[in-house]
Amino acid sequence: MDVEMSPHGSIRVEAVRKTFSKRDKPALAGVDLRVGSGRVCALLGANGAGKTTLVRILTTLTGMDSGTVRVNGWDVDRDPARVRASIGVVGQYAALDEVLSARENLELFARLIGLSRTSARSRAATLLEQAGLSEHGGQKVSGFSGGMRRRLDLMTSMITSPAVLLIDEPTTGLDPIARRTIWNMVRSLVDEGTTVLLTTQYLEEADELADDVVILREGSVVATGTPSDLKALVGEPRMELREPTLEDVYLHLHQGGDAA
């Protein structure tokens, strides 16, 4: 992807390799990836493609065997504390305390990162409104639907207004309405200047949200480009009068098409 790079709000991955066992195939086999400031990059691939491994490296939770990774201009090996301070992370599973209310969860996270009691209360109120959960602020998370939990989890990652937000499979298991709500929230965050890298197995999600798409297969990048660029790989609209989709790209690559 040819994108303008600046240290703030950017991700740069160069020749990253990771193997968990000498007997295993590499989880990542020389991955290159760049995300420019204020853009959304979708990392697309099936289970086992290496998406979560790359996110764990970007968040300093897993080391790499070789390569270079810089987030917001900071090297993940040399400056892990600075990397962690400059990012927000939304994992596959909500990191929420179900005994606490939505408001108490947000206030707890805010206090843990050093906000005063008053500032934590104010920030929680702002984020609840942003997530459309203000009227549920006093409700225990144990009574939340999957979509409500995901919205709240997304907001906990935004307490510090990070320049880069990493989201691992944001809508897995959600119904279509909840998925659309999460997509709208991600768009709003990007409109406010946040850079987003999200992993997904959903072709529609990548097509809907991403400025750039990176397709991983068995730890290697097999295609990169905008959604329109990738759909152009499979040619013109079909006889049934529809535009090519990212599903067509998958089939094209699986059948040995040129991914250059």
C-alpha positions in Angstrom: 0.0 0.0 0.0 1.5 3.4 -1.0 0.4 5.6 1.9 1.9 8.7 3.4 3.7 7.8 6.6 4.2 10.0 9.7 5.2 8.7 13.1 2.0 9.9 14.9 -0.9 7.5 14.3 1.1 5.1 12.1 2.0 1.5 12.0 5.1 0.1 10.2 5.8 -3.6 10.0 8.8 -4.9 8.1 9.9 -8.5 7.4 8.3 -9.8 10.6 8.8 -13.5 11.3 7.4 -15.5 14.2 7.5 -19.3 14.8 6.2 -20.8 18.0 7.9 -24.2 17.6 10.7 -25.5 15.5 8.4 -28.2 14.3 5.7 -25.8 13.2 5.3 -23.7 10.1 5.9 -19.9 10.8 2.9 -18.1 12.2 4.3 -15.1 10.4 6.6 -15.6 7.4 8.1 -12.2 6.6 5.1 -9.9 6.9 5.3 -6.3 5.6 2.5 -3.8 6.4 2.1 -0.1 6.6 -0.9 1.9 7.9 -0.8 5.7 7.5 -2.2 8.2 10.0 -6.0 8.5 10.0 -6.6 5.4 7.9 -8.3 2.0 8.5 -6.5 -1.1 7.6 -8.3 -4.4 7.6 -6.1 -7.5 8.1 -8.2 -10.2 6.5 -7.7 -14.0 6.7 -9.1 -17.3 7.9 -8.4 -18.8 11.3 -4.7 -19.5 11.7 -3.6 -17.0 9.1 -1.5 -15.1 11.6 -3.8 -12.1 12.3 -3.9 -12.4 16.1 -0.2 -13.1 16.3 0.6 -9.9 14.5 -1.7 -7.9 16.8 0.0 -9.4 19.8 3.4 -8.3 18.4 2.0 -4.8 17.7 0.8 -4.6 21.3 4.1 -5.9 22.8 2.5 -9.0 24.2 4.4 -11.4 22.0 8.0 -11.0 20.7 9.0 -11.7 17.1 11.9 -13.8 15.9 13.1 -11.1 13.4 11.9 -8.0 11.7 11.0 -4.4 12.7 7.8 -3.0 14.1 7.1 0.7 14.9 3.9 2.0 16.2 3.4 5.8 16.5 7.1 6.0 15.7 8.1 3.8 18.6 10.0 0.5 18.2 8.1 -2.3 19.9 11.3 -3.9 21.1 13.2 -0.9 22.3 10.2 1.3 23.5 7.5 -1.1 24.6 6.2 1.2 27.4 5.8 4.1 25.0 4.0 1.9 22.4 1.6 0.6 25.1 0.9 4.2 26.3 0.1 5.3 22.7 -2.4 2.6 21.6 -5.8 1.3 22.5 -6.6 -2.4 22.2 -9.9 -4.3 21.8 -9.3 -8.0 22.0 -11.5 -10.8 20.7 -13.2 -11.1 24.1 -14.6 -8.2 26.2 -12.3 -7.3 29.1 -15.0 -6.2 31.4 -16.0 -6.8 35.0 -19.5 -8.2 34.9 -20.2 -7.4 38.6 -19.7 -3.7 37.9 -22.0 -1.4 36.0 -21.0 0.0 32.6 -20.2 3.4 34.3 -18.1 1.7 37.0 -16.1 -0.3 34.4 -15.2 2.9 32.6 -14.4 4.8 35.8 -12.2 1.9 37.0 -10.2 1.8 33.8 -9.8 5.6 33.9 -8.6 5.5 37.5 -6.1 2.7 36.7 -4.4 4.9 34.1 -4.1 7.8 36.5 -7.2 10.0 36.0 -8.6 11.7 39.1 -11.9 10.6 40.4 -13.6 13.7 38.9 -11.9 13.3 35.5 -12.7 9.6 35.5 -16.4 10.3 36.1 -16.5 12.9 33.4 -14.7 10.7 30.9 -17.0 7.8 31.6 -20.0 9.9 31.0 -18.6 11.1 27.7 -17.8 7.6 26.5 -21.2 6.2 27.5 -22.9 8.9 25.5 -20.6 8.2 22.5 -21.4 4.5 22.7 -25.2 5.2 23.0 -25.2 3.6 26.4 -25.9 6.6 28.7 -29.3 5.2 29.8 -27.6 1.9 30.7 -24.7 3.4 32.6 -25.9 2.1 35.9 -26.7 -1.4 34.7 -24.4 -4.3 35.5 -22.5 -5.6 32.5 -23.8 -9.1 33.3 -27.1 -8.1 31.9 -25.7 -6.6 28.7 -26.2 -8.2 25.3 -23.2 -9.1 23.2 -23.5 -6.0 21.1 -23.7 -3.7 24.2 -20.6 -5.4 25.7 -18.7 -4.9 22.5 -19.6 -1.2 22.4 -18.6 -0.8 26.0 -15.3 -2.7 25.5 -14.5 -0.4 22.5 -15.0 2.6 24.7 -12.7 1.3 27.4 -9.9 1.3 24.8 -10.6 5.0 24.0 -10.3 6.4 27.5 -6.9 7.9 26.7 -7.9 8.9 23.1 -5.1 6.8 21.6 -3.6 7.7 18.2 -3.8 4.0 17.1 -6.5 1.6 17.9 -6.0 -2.2 17.3 -9.3 -4.2 17.1 -9.1 -8.0 16.9 -12.3 -9.3 15.1 -14.6 -6.6 16.3 -18.0 -8.1 15.4 -17.5 -11.9 15.7 -20.7 -13.5 16.9 -22.8 -10.3 16.7 -26.1 -10.0 14.9 -26.3 -7.7 11.8 -27.8 -4.8 13.7 -25.1 -4.9 16.4 -22.4 -5.3 13.7 -23.7 -2.2 11.9 -23.6 -0.2 15.2 -19.9 -1.2 15.8 -19.1 -0.2 12.3 -20.6 3.2 12.8 -18.7 3.6 16.0 -15.4 2.7 14.3 -16.1 5.2 11.5 -16.8 7.9 14.1 -13.5 7.3 15.8 -11.6 7.5 12.5 -13.4 10.7 11.7 -12.0 12.1 14.9 -8.5 11.2 13.8 -7.9 7.7 15.2 -5.8 5.2 13.1 -7.4 1.8 13.1 -6.0 -1.7 12.4 -8.7 -4.4 12.6 -8.5 -8.1 12.0 -11.5 -9.8 10.5 -12.8 -12.9 8.8 -15.7 -11.0 7.3 -15.2 -9.8 3.8 -18.2 -7.4 4.0 -16.6 -5.8 7.1 -13.3 -5.2 5.3 -15.1 -3.8 2.3 -17.3 -1.6 4.5 -14.7 -0.1 6.8 -11.2 -0.3 5.3 -9.2 2.2 3.3 -6.6 -0.6 2.8 -6.8 -4.3 3.0 -4.0 -6.8 3.7 -4.9 -10.5 3.0 -2.9 -13.0 5.1 -2.8 -16.7 4.3 -0.7 -19.1 6.3 1.4 -16.3 7.8 2.2 -14.6 4.5 0.8 -11.5 2.8 -0.8 -12.7 -0.4 -2.5 -9.4 -1.5 -2.7 -5.8 -0.5 -4.6 -2.7 -1.7 -7.8 -0.8 -1.4 -11.0 -2.8 -1.5 -11.5 -1.5 -5.0 -8.0 -2.5 -6.1 -8.4 -6.0 -4.8 -11.9 -6.4 -6.4 -10.3 -5.3 -9.7 -8.1 -8.4 -9.6 -11.1 -10.5 -10.5 -12.2 -8.4 -13.4 -15.3 -6.6 -14.5 -18.9 -7.0 -13.1 -20.3 -10.4 -13.7 -23.2 -11.4 -16.0 -25.6 -11.3 -12.9 -24.9 -7.5 -12.9 -23.1 -7.3 -9.6 -19.7 -5.8 -8.7 -16.9 -8.2 -7.7 -16.7 -8.7 -3.9 -13.8 -9.5 -1.6 -15.2 -13.0 -1.6 -14.3 -13.2 -5.3 -10.8 -12.0 -4.4 -10.5 -14.9 -1.9 -11.6 -17.4 -4.6 -9.3 -15.8 -7.1 -6.3 -16.1 -4.8 -7.2 -19.6 -3.8 -7.4 -20.7 -7.4 -3.9 -19.3 -8.0 -4.7 -15.9 -9.5 -2.0 -13.2 -9.7 -2.0 -11.2 -6.4 0.6 -8.7 -7.5 
